[in-house]
Each structure stands twice: as structure tokens, then as C-alpha cells.
């Protein structure tokens, strides 16, 4: 019985998909954070440039 449980691979695919999903979500959150920071910096630069030229 113990050997059968050890070699049973049912459910393994679900765990693999869950781990893959966690990795994808972590990468997406990291990219979103990085891009959000860069976009905010660019928008701030444009705002400062426009404020400097309009006065």
C-alpha cells in the first residue's frame, strides 16, 4: 500500500499548474510595479517640462 501511494502521480499535474500560475502571477506583479514606476516618472517629467515652458 505504501509503495502504491509513493508511485501514485494523480494530482501531480494540478500541483504543477498551480506552481506555474504562482510564478506567472509573481512575474506579472513585478512587471506591473516596474512599469508603473517608470510611467509615473515619465509623466512627472512631461508635467515638469510643460510647466516650465508655459510660464
PDB file of N, CA, C, O and CB in Angstrom:
ATOM      1  N   UNK A   1       0.827  -1.192   0.000  1.00  0.00           N
ATOM      2  CA  UNK A   1       0.000   0.000   0.000  1.00  0.00           C
ATOM      3  C   UNK A   1       0.875   1.260   0.000  1.00  0.00           C
ATOM      4  O   UNK A   1       0.574   2.215  -0.717  1.00  0.00           O
ATOM      5  CB  UNK A   1      -0.943  -0.005   1.215  1.00  0.00           C
ATOM      6  N   UNK A   2       1.926   1.275   0.774  1.00  0.00           N
ATOM      7  CA  UNK A   2       2.811   2.429   0.827  1.00  0.00           C
ATOM      8  C   UNK A   2       3.493   2.655  -0.519  1.00  0.00           C
ATOM      9  O   UNK A   2       3.655   3.796  -0.952  1.00  0.00           O
ATOM     10  CB  UNK A   2       3.856   2.248   1.927  1.00  0.00           C
ATOM     11  N   UNK A   3       3.893   1.571  -1.179  1.00  0.00           N
ATOM     12  CA  UNK A   3       4.538   1.696  -2.488  1.00  0.00           C
ATOM     13  C   UNK A   3       3.559   2.272  -3.508  1.00  0.00           C
ATOM     14  O   UNK A   3       3.940   3.086  -4.349  1.00  0.00           O
ATOM     15  CB  UNK A   3       5.068   0.325  -2.968  1.00  0.00           C
ATOM     16  N   UNK A   4       2.299   1.849  -3.432  1.00  0.00           N
ATOM     17  CA  UNK A   4       1.291   2.366  -4.360  1.00  0.00           C
ATOM     18  C   UNK A   4       1.084   3.863  -4.147  1.00  0.00           C
ATOM     19  O   UNK A   4       0.973   4.607  -5.121  1.00  0.00           O
ATOM     20  CB  UNK A   4      -0.043   1.614  -4.186  1.00  0.00           C
ATOM     21  N   UNK A   5       1.030   4.317  -2.904  1.00  0.00           N
ATOM     22  CA  UNK A   5       0.883   5.742  -2.633  1.00  0.00           C
ATOM     23  C   UNK A   5       2.105   6.529  -3.098  1.00  0.00           C
ATOM     24  O   UNK A   5       1.976   7.655  -3.579  1.00  0.00           O
ATOM     25  CB  UNK A   5       0.650   5.973  -1.147  1.00  0.00           C
ATOM     26  N   UNK A   6       3.289   5.938  -2.955  1.00  0.00           N
ATOM     27  CA  UNK A   6       4.532   6.618  -3.343  1.00  0.00           C
ATOM     28  C   UNK A   6       4.597   6.832  -4.850  1.00  0.00           C
ATOM     29  O   UNK A   6       5.071   7.872  -5.305  1.00  0.00           O
ATOM     30  CB  UNK A   6       5.753   5.812  -2.878  1.00  0.00           C
ATOM     31  N   UNK A   7       4.124   5.857  -5.632  1.00  0.00           N
ATOM     32  CA  UNK A   7       4.208   5.949  -7.089  1.00  0.00           C
ATOM     33  C   UNK A   7       2.971   6.570  -7.717  1.00  0.00           C
ATOM     34  O   UNK A   7       2.940   6.774  -8.931  1.00  0.00           O
ATOM     35  CB  UNK A   7       4.432   4.585  -7.674  1.00  0.00           C
ATOM     36  N   UNK A   8       1.949   6.876  -6.923  1.00  0.00           N
ATOM     37  CA  UNK A   8       0.731   7.477  -7.445  1.00  0.00           C
ATOM     38  C   UNK A   8       1.020   8.910  -7.889  1.00  0.00           C
ATOM     39  O   UNK A   8       1.476   9.731  -7.094  1.00  0.00           O
ATOM     40  CB  UNK A   8      -0.398   7.446  -6.384  1.00  0.00           C
ATOM     41  N   UNK A   9       0.755   9.203  -9.150  1.00  0.00           N
ATOM     42  CA  UNK A   9       1.031  10.528  -9.692  1.00  0.00           C
ATOM     43  C   UNK A   9      -0.240  11.316  -9.975  1.00  0.00           C
ATOM     44  O   UNK A   9      -0.184  12.378 -10.595  1.00  0.00           O
ATOM     45  CB  UNK A   9       1.844  10.408 -10.956  1.00  0.00           C
ATOM     46  N   UNK A  10      -1.362  10.818  -9.535  1.00  0.00           N
ATOM     47  CA  UNK A  10      -2.621  11.524  -9.740  1.00  0.00           C
ATOM     48  C   UNK A  10      -2.621  12.790  -8.884  1.00  0.00           C
ATOM     49  O   UNK A  10      -2.289  12.742  -7.700  1.00  0.00           O
ATOM     50  CB  UNK A  10      -3.839  10.614  -9.392  1.00  0.00           C
ATOM     51  N   UNK A  11      -2.982  13.888  -9.468  1.00  0.00           N
ATOM     52  CA  UNK A  11      -2.970  15.156  -8.764  1.00  0.00           C
ATOM     53  C   UNK A  11      -1.667  15.921  -8.930  1.00  0.00           C
ATOM     54  O   UNK A  11      -1.591  17.105  -8.600  1.00  0.00           O
ATOM     55  CB  UNK A  11      -3.230  14.927  -7.316  1.00  0.00           C
ATOM     56  N   UNK A  12      -0.657  15.260  -9.433  1.00  0.00           N
ATOM     57  CA  UNK A  12       0.626  15.923  -9.621  1.00  0.00           C
ATOM     58  C   UNK A  12       0.514  17.050 -10.644  1.00  0.00           C
ATOM     59  O   UNK A  12       1.121  18.108 -10.475  1.00  0.00           O
ATOM     60  CB  UNK A  12       1.686  14.913 -10.060  1.00  0.00           C
ATOM     61  N   UNK A  13      -0.242  16.828 -11.679  1.00  0.00           N
ATOM     62  CA  UNK A  13      -0.407  17.846 -12.716  1.00  0.00           C
ATOM     63  C   UNK A  13      -1.053  19.107 -12.135  1.00  0.00           C
ATOM     64  O   UNK A  13      -0.678  20.222 -12.499  1.00  0.00           O
ATOM     65  CB  UNK A  13      -1.258  17.297 -13.882  1.00  0.00           C
ATOM     66  N   UNK A  14      -2.001  18.935 -11.252  1.00  0.00           N
ATOM     67  CA  UNK A  14      -2.662  20.082 -10.637  1.00  0.00           C
ATOM     68  C   UNK A  14      -1.666  20.918  -9.838  1.00  0.00           C
ATOM     69  O   UNK A  14      -1.702  22.148  -9.882  1.00  0.00           O
ATOM     70  CB  UNK A  14      -3.811  19.616  -9.731  1.00  0.00           C
ATOM     71  N   UNK A  15      -0.787  20.251  -9.115  1.00  0.00           N
ATOM     72  CA  UNK A  15       0.227  20.964  -8.339  1.00  0.00           C
ATOM     73  C   UNK A  15       1.175  21.705  -9.269  1.00  0.00           C
ATOM     74  O   UNK A  15       1.551  22.845  -8.996  1.00  0.00           O
ATOM     75  CB  UNK A  15       1.012  19.991  -7.439  1.00  0.00           C
ATOM     76  N   UNK A  16       1.556  21.076 -10.348  1.00  0.00           N
ATOM     77  CA  UNK A  16       2.456  21.727 -11.309  1.00  0.00           C
ATOM     78  C   UNK A  16       1.801  22.955 -11.921  1.00  0.00           C
ATOM     79  O   UNK A  16       2.449  23.991 -12.065  1.00  0.00           O
ATOM     80  CB  UNK A  16       2.865  20.745 -12.415  1.00  0.00           C
ATOM     81  N   UNK A  17       0.541  22.856 -12.279  1.00  0.00           N
ATOM     82  CA  UNK A  17      -0.164  24.011 -12.838  1.00  0.00           C
ATOM     83  C   UNK A  17      -0.306  25.123 -11.796  1.00  0.00           C
ATOM     84  O   UNK A  17      -0.198  26.302 -12.131  1.00  0.00           O
ATOM     85  CB  UNK A  17      -1.551  23.592 -13.358  1.00  0.00           C
ATOM     86  N   UNK A  18      -0.543  24.760 -10.565  1.00  0.00           N
ATOM     87  CA  UNK A  18      -0.667  25.761  -9.509  1.00  0.00           C
ATOM     88  C   UNK A  18       0.661  26.496  -9.309  1.00  0.00           C
ATOM     89  O   UNK A  18       0.671  27.717  -9.156  1.00  0.00           O
ATOM     90  CB  UNK A  18      -1.121  25.101  -8.189  1.00  0.00           C
ATOM     91  N   UNK A  19       1.765  25.775  -9.308  1.00  0.00           N
ATOM     92  CA  UNK A  19       3.072  26.413  -9.171  1.00  0.00           C
ATOM     93  C   UNK A  19       3.371  27.316 -10.362  1.00  0.00           C
ATOM     94  O   UNK A  19       3.901  28.414 -10.194  1.00  0.00           O
ATOM     95  CB  UNK A  19       4.167  25.358  -9.025  1.00  0.00           C
ATOM     96  N   UNK A  20       3.035  26.860 -11.553  1.00  0.00           N
ATOM     97  CA  UNK A  20       3.237  27.674 -12.748  1.00  0.00           C
ATOM     98  C   UNK A  20       2.401  28.950 -12.671  1.00  0.00           C
ATOM     99  O   UNK A  20       2.875  30.027 -13.033  1.00  0.00           O
ATOM    100  CB  UNK A  20       2.879  26.874 -14.014  1.00  0.00           C
ATOM    101  N   UNK A  21       1.182  28.833 -12.210  1.00  0.00           N
ATOM    102  CA  UNK A  21       0.318  30.008 -12.067  1.00  0.00           C
ATOM    103  C   UNK A  21       0.905  30.994 -11.063  1.00  0.00           C
ATOM    104  O   UNK A  21       0.873  32.203 -11.291  1.00  0.00           O
ATOM    105  CB  UNK A  21      -1.096  29.587 -11.631  1.00  0.00           C
ATOM    106  N   UNK A  22       1.436  30.492  -9.966  1.00  0.00           N
ATOM    107  CA  UNK A  22       2.051  31.367  -8.961  1.00  0.00           C
ATOM    108  C   UNK A  22       3.236  32.107  -9.561  1.00  0.00           C
ATOM    109  O   UNK A  22       3.400  33.302  -9.316  1.00  0.00           O
ATOM    110  CB  UNK A  22       2.499  30.553  -7.727  1.00  0.00           C
ATOM    111  N   UNK A  23       4.065  31.422 -10.343  1.00  0.00           N
ATOM    112  CA  UNK A  23       5.214  32.073 -10.982  1.00  0.00           C
ATOM    113  C   UNK A  23       4.779  33.135 -11.978  1.00  0.00           C
ATOM    114  O   UNK A  23       5.379  34.208 -12.046  1.00  0.00           O
ATOM    115  CB  UNK A  23       6.082  31.039 -11.683  1.00  0.00           C
ATOM    116  N   UNK A  24       3.749  32.847 -12.745  1.00  0.00           N
ATOM    117  CA  UNK A  24       3.251  33.808 -13.730  1.00  0.00           C
ATOM    118  C   UNK A  24       2.689  35.044 -13.022  1.00  0.00           C
ATOM    119  O   UNK A  24       2.941  36.170 -13.451  1.00  0.00           O
ATOM    120  CB  UNK A  24       2.167  33.159 -14.629  1.00  0.00           C
ATOM    121  N   UNK A  25       1.940  34.844 -11.954  1.00  0.00           N
ATOM    122  CA  UNK A  25       1.371  35.970 -11.211  1.00  0.00           C
ATOM    123  C   UNK A  25       2.487  36.816 -10.598  1.00  0.00           C
ATOM    124  O   UNK A  25       2.426  38.045 -10.623  1.00  0.00           O
ATOM    125  CB  UNK A  25       0.408  35.466 -10.107  1.00  0.00           C
ATOM    126  N   UNK A  26       3.502  36.156 -10.050  1.00  0.00           N
ATOM    127  CA  UNK A  26       4.615  36.903  -9.453  1.00  0.00           C
ATOM    128  C   UNK A  26       5.339  37.734 -10.510  1.00  0.00           C
ATOM    129  O   UNK A  26       5.700  38.884 -10.256  1.00  0.00           O
ATOM    130  CB  UNK A  26       5.605  35.940  -8.765  1.00  0.00           C
ATOM    131  N   UNK A  27       5.552  37.161 -11.691  1.00  0.00           N
ATOM    132  CA  UNK A  27       6.203  37.904 -12.769  1.00  0.00           C
ATOM    133  C   UNK A  27       5.329  39.067 -13.232  1.00  0.00           C
ATOM    134  O   UNK A  27       5.842  40.152 -13.508  1.00  0.00           O
ATOM    135  CB  UNK A  27       6.515  36.974 -13.951  1.00  0.00           C
ATOM    136  N   UNK A  28       4.039  38.857 -13.319  1.00  0.00           N
ATOM    137  CA  UNK A  28       3.127  39.916 -13.753  1.00  0.00           C
ATOM    138  C   UNK A  28       3.097  41.062 -12.743  1.00  0.00           C
ATOM    139  O   UNK A  28       3.110  42.229 -13.134  1.00  0.00           O
ATOM    140  CB  UNK A  28       1.712  39.354 -13.957  1.00  0.00           C
ATOM    141  N   UNK A  29       3.058  40.747 -11.471  1.00  0.00           N
ATOM    142  CA  UNK A  29       3.043  41.790 -10.440  1.00  0.00           C
ATOM    143  C   UNK A  29       4.349  42.574 -10.468  1.00  0.00           C
ATOM    144  O   UNK A  29       4.345  43.798 -10.340  1.00  0.00           O
ATOM    145  CB  UNK A  29       2.815  41.175  -9.039  1.00  0.00           C
ATOM    146  N   UNK A  30       5.456  41.876 -10.632  1.00  0.00           N
ATOM    147  CA  UNK A  30       6.749  42.561 -10.698  1.00  0.00           C
ATOM    148  C   UNK A  30       6.816  43.486 -11.907  1.00  0.00           C
ATOM    149  O   UNK A  30       7.264  44.627 -11.792  1.00  0.00           O
ATOM    150  CB  UNK A  30       7.894  41.542 -10.752  1.00  0.00           C
ATOM    151  N   UNK A  31       6.381  43.009 -13.047  1.00  0.00           N
ATOM    152  CA  UNK A  31       6.398  43.826 -14.263  1.00  0.00           C
ATOM    153  C   UNK A  31       5.461  45.018 -14.116  1.00  0.00           C
ATOM    154  O   UNK A  31       5.808  46.127 -14.522  1.00  0.00           O
ATOM    155  CB  UNK A  31       6.000  42.983 -15.492  1.00  0.00           C
ATOM    156  N   UNK A  32       4.289  44.809 -13.547  1.00  0.00           N
ATOM    157  CA  UNK A  32       3.321  45.888 -13.362  1.00  0.00           C
ATOM    158  C   UNK A  32       3.891  46.972 -12.459  1.00  0.00           C
ATOM    159  O   UNK A  32       3.731  48.163 -12.725  1.00  0.00           O
ATOM    160  CB  UNK A  32       2.012  45.345 -12.775  1.00  0.00           C
ATOM    161  N   UNK A  33       4.558  46.550 -11.390  1.00  0.00           N
ATOM    162  CA  UNK A  33       5.150  47.506 -10.462  1.00  0.00           C
ATOM    163  C   UNK A  33       6.264  48.294 -11.128  1.00  0.00           C
ATOM    164  O   UNK A  33       6.331  49.516 -10.993  1.00  0.00           O
ATOM    165  CB  UNK A  33       5.681  46.791  -9.225  1.00  0.00           C
ATOM    166  N   UNK A  34       7.137  47.602 -11.846  1.00  0.00           N
ATOM    167  CA  UNK A  34       8.256  48.262 -12.517  1.00  0.00           C
ATOM    168  C   UNK A  34       7.752  49.233 -13.581  1.00  0.00           C
ATOM    169  O   UNK A  34       8.204  50.376 -13.648  1.00  0.00           O
ATOM    170  CB  UNK A  34       9.192  47.221 -13.149  1.00  0.00           C
ATOM    171  N   UNK A  35       6.824  48.780 -14.403  1.00  0.00           N
ATOM    172  CA  UNK A  35       6.297  49.646 -15.456  1.00  0.00           C
ATOM    173  C   UNK A  35       5.525  50.822 -14.872  1.00  0.00           C
ATOM    174  O   UNK A  35       5.595  51.934 -15.396  1.00  0.00           O
ATOM    175  CB  UNK A  35       5.399  48.849 -16.398  1.00  0.00           C
ATOM    176  N   UNK A  36       4.793  50.586 -13.797  1.00  0.00           N
ATOM    177  CA  UNK A  36       4.049  51.664 -13.170  1.00  0.00           C
ATOM    178  C   UNK A  36       4.966  52.758 -12.659  1.00  0.00           C
ATOM    179  O   UNK A  36       4.667  53.944 -12.796  1.00  0.00           O
ATOM    180  CB  UNK A  36       3.210  51.127 -12.040  1.00  0.00           C
ATOM    181  N   UNK A  37       6.079  52.359 -12.071  1.00  0.00           N
ATOM    182  CA  UNK A  37       7.050  53.335 -11.576  1.00  0.00           C
ATOM    183  C   UNK A  37       7.657  54.123 -12.726  1.00  0.00           C
ATOM    184  O   UNK A  37       7.805  55.342 -12.637  1.00  0.00           O
ATOM    185  CB  UNK A  37       8.156  52.638 -10.774  1.00  0.00           C
ATOM    186  N   UNK A  38       8.004  53.437 -13.797  1.00  0.00           N
ATOM    187  CA  UNK A  38       8.608  54.118 -14.941  1.00  0.00           C
ATOM    188  C   UNK A  38       7.618  55.063 -15.608  1.00  0.00           C
ATOM    189  O   UNK A  38       7.989  56.168 -16.003  1.00  0.00           O
ATOM    190  CB  UNK A  38       9.122  53.099 -15.956  1.00  0.00           C
ATOM    191  N   UNK A  39       6.379  54.648 -15.736  1.00  0.00           N
ATOM    192  CA  UNK A  39       5.364  55.509 -16.347  1.00  0.00           C
ATOM    193  C   UNK A  39       5.130  56.739 -15.469  1.00  0.00           C
ATOM    194  O   UNK A  39       5.010  57.851 -15.983  1.00  0.00           O
ATOM    195  CB  UNK A  39       4.036  54.731 -16.558  1.00  0.00           C
ATOM    196  N   UNK A  40       5.065  56.550 -14.171  1.00  0.00           N
ATOM    197  CA  UNK A  40       4.866  57.694 -13.271  1.00  0.00           C
ATOM    198  C   UNK A  40       6.025  58.681 -13.387  1.00  0.00           C
ATOM    199  O   UNK A  40       5.810  59.892 -13.358  1.00  0.00           O
ATOM    200  CB  UNK A  40       4.720  57.215 -11.810  1.00  0.00           C
ATOM    201  N   UNK A  41       7.231  58.181 -13.516  1.00  0.00           N
ATOM    202  CA  UNK A  41       8.395  59.055 -13.674  1.00  0.00           C
ATOM    203  C   UNK A  41       8.312  59.822 -14.985  1.00  0.00           C
ATOM    204  O   UNK A  41       8.578  61.024 -15.010  1.00  0.00           O
ATOM    205  CB  UNK A  41       9.699  58.239 -13.617  1.00  0.00           C
ATOM    206  N   UNK A  42       7.952  59.161 -16.061  1.00  0.00           N
ATOM    207  CA  UNK A  42       7.839  59.819 -17.364  1.00  0.00           C
ATOM    208  C   UNK A  42       6.748  60.886 -17.349  1.00  0.00           C
ATOM    209  O   UNK A  42       6.945  61.982 -17.873  1.00  0.00           O
ATOM    210  CB  UNK A  42       7.548  58.788 -18.460  1.00  0.00           C
ATOM    211  N   UNK A  43       5.610  60.574 -16.756  1.00  0.00           N
ATOM    212  CA  UNK A  43       4.518  61.538 -16.689  1.00  0.00           C
ATOM    213  C   UNK A  43       4.950  62.752 -15.869  1.00  0.00           C
ATOM    214  O   UNK A  43       4.641  63.889 -16.225  1.00  0.00           O
ATOM    215  CB  UNK A  43       3.250  60.890 -16.080  1.00  0.00           C
ATOM    216  N   UNK A  44       5.659  62.508 -14.779  1.00  0.00           N
ATOM    217  CA  UNK A  44       6.169  63.616 -13.970  1.00  0.00           C
ATOM    218  C   UNK A  44       7.138  64.490 -14.737  1.00  0.00           C
ATOM    219  O   UNK A  44       7.102  65.715 -14.623  1.00  0.00           O
ATOM    220  CB  UNK A  44       6.842  63.087 -12.728  1.00  0.00           C
ATOM    221  N   UNK A  45       8.016  63.859 -15.530  1.00  0.00           N
ATOM    222  CA  UNK A  45       8.963  64.617 -16.348  1.00  0.00           C
ATOM    223  C   UNK A  45       8.238  65.473 -17.391  1.00  0.00           C
ATOM    224  O   UNK A  45       8.587  66.634 -17.604  1.00  0.00           O
ATOM    225  CB  UNK A  45       9.945  63.663 -17.042  1.00  0.00           C
ATOM    226  N   UNK A  46       7.246  64.897 -18.026  1.00  0.00           N
ATOM    227  CA  UNK A  46       6.471  65.647 -19.032  1.00  0.00           C
ATOM    228  C   UNK A  46       5.743  66.801 -18.371  1.00  0.00           C
ATOM    229  O   UNK A  46       5.719  67.910 -18.906  1.00  0.00           O
ATOM    230  CB  UNK A  46       5.460  64.724 -19.757  1.00  0.00           C
ATOM    231  N   UNK A  47       5.149  66.553 -17.215  1.00  0.00           N
ATOM    232  CA  UNK A  47       4.445  67.618 -16.476  1.00  0.00           C
ATOM    233  C   UNK A  47       5.400  68.753 -16.127  1.00  0.00           C
ATOM    234  O   UNK A  47       5.066  69.926 -16.294  1.00  0.00           O
ATOM    235  CB  UNK A  47       3.800  67.055 -15.185  1.00  0.00           C
ATOM    236  N   UNK A  48       6.588  68.402 -15.644  1.00  0.00           N
ATOM    237  CA  UNK A  48       7.580  69.424 -15.279  1.00  0.00           C
ATOM    238  C   UNK A  48       8.031  70.198 -16.515  1.00  0.00           C
ATOM    239  O   UNK A  48       8.209  71.415 -16.452  1.00  0.00           O
ATOM    240  CB  UNK A  48       8.802  68.776 -14.583  1.00  0.00           C
ATOM    241  N   UNK A  49       8.214  69.509 -17.627  1.00  0.00           N
ATOM    242  CA  UNK A  49       8.627  70.169 -18.854  1.00  0.00           C
ATOM    243  C   UNK A  49       7.561  71.134 -19.341  1.00  0.00           C
ATOM    244  O   UNK A  49       7.859  72.270 -19.712  1.00  0.00           O
ATOM    245  CB  UNK A  49       8.936  69.143 -19.929  1.00  0.00           C
ATOM    246  N   UNK A  50       6.314  70.676 -19.339  1.00  0.00           N
ATOM    247  CA  UNK A  50       5.223  71.545 -19.770  1.00  0.00           C
ATOM    248  C   UNK A  50       5.039  72.731 -18.828  1.00  0.00           C
ATOM    249  O   UNK A  50       4.744  73.839 -19.277  1.00  0.00           O
ATOM    250  CB  UNK A  50       3.929  70.753 -19.863  1.00  0.00           C
ATOM    251  N   UNK A  51       5.206  72.511 -17.559  1.00  0.00           N
ATOM    252  CA  UNK A  51       5.074  73.603 -16.599  1.00  0.00           C
ATOM    253  C   UNK A  51       6.177  74.622 -16.788  1.00  0.00           C
ATOM    254  O   UNK A  51       5.955  75.818 -16.599  1.00  0.00           O
ATOM    255  CB  UNK A  51       5.092  73.071 -15.171  1.00  0.00           C
ATOM    256  N   UNK A  52       7.366  74.165 -17.160  1.00  0.00           N
ATOM    257  CA  UNK A  52       8.488  75.078 -17.365  1.00  0.00           C
ATOM    258  C   UNK A  52       8.357  75.882 -18.646  1.00  0.00           C
ATOM    259  O   UNK A  52       8.807  77.028 -18.685  1.00  0.00           O
ATOM    260  CB  UNK A  52       9.782  74.310 -17.385  1.00  0.00           C
ATOM    261  N   UNK A  53       7.759  75.330 -19.696  1.00  0.00           N
ATOM    262  CA  UNK A  53       7.657  76.041 -20.974  1.00  0.00           C
ATOM    263  C   UNK A  53       6.438  76.962 -21.037  1.00  0.00           C
ATOM    264  O   UNK A  53       6.402  77.893 -21.841  1.00  0.00           O
ATOM    265  CB  UNK A  53       7.598  75.043 -22.116  1.00  0.00           C
ATOM    266  N   UNK A  54       5.435  76.701 -20.184  1.00  0.00           N
ATOM    267  CA  UNK A  54       4.225  77.509 -20.283  1.00  0.00           C
ATOM    268  C   UNK A  54       4.330  78.802 -19.478  1.00  0.00           C
ATOM    269  O   UNK A  54       3.467  79.669 -19.620  1.00  0.00           O
ATOM    270  CB  UNK A  54       3.028  76.707 -19.813  1.00  0.00           C
ATOM    271  N   UNK A  55       5.345  78.964 -18.646  1.00  0.00           N
ATOM    272  CA  UNK A  55       5.434  80.191 -17.847  1.00  0.00           C
ATOM    273  C   UNK A  55       6.216  81.271 -18.511  1.00  0.00           C
ATOM    274  O   UNK A  55       6.370  82.356 -17.951  1.00  0.00           O
ATOM    275  CB  UNK A  55       6.039  79.906 -16.531  1.00  0.00           C
TER     276      UNK A  55
END
